[in-house]
């Protein structure tokens, strides 16, 4: 089942997150479990990539991983025999579990529209434990939701969550922020309007913002 358009929700992932949150086994944010840190100080995230992708598409995916690694202590490594890992597959659409689900967790990057640097980074950040910026608990101070342009069946994608902001400011420039017309009934009309300045740009899928990087480093205590 998908939530907010690209977040994979499963009973096993939810149970795993709750267990780790209670035991303090590893980093947690917003109830989701993070990936454990190795003795060397790296947060290792094992992965596999489907053979469905061309060499170029694989390069785009791996470049996004390397970019995250260059700015944080998160290290994406090809899986050897790890039990918990990300399986990047050419499934329908672009989607990911939030955080470490336990066992194999699919991260979908369809060859039809998902193999772009910023989109890959967006889904990888979900897998590290982060939700969308527009659902954070204090969002009503920074954006206005035009509910009249949101289909009733899609309204759950805009619901506020009880989130841990890691004491970071609301980030219009986050790679995790929805665009202005996401899920719009009428194309071209906004569903999300920044306040107080409605001209602020949102929804970029170019690269991690400075605050995106800061949050990853805070959550995983990277020391950067």
Secondary structure by P-SEA (a helix, b strand, c coil): ccccccccccaaaaaaaaaaaaaccccccccbbbbbbcccccbbbbbcccccccaaaaaaaaaaaaaaaacccbbbbccccccbbbbbcccccccccccccccbbbbbbcccccccaaaaaaaaaaaacccccccccccccccccccccccccccccccccccccccccccccccccccccccccccccccccccccccccccccccccaaaaaaaaaaacccc
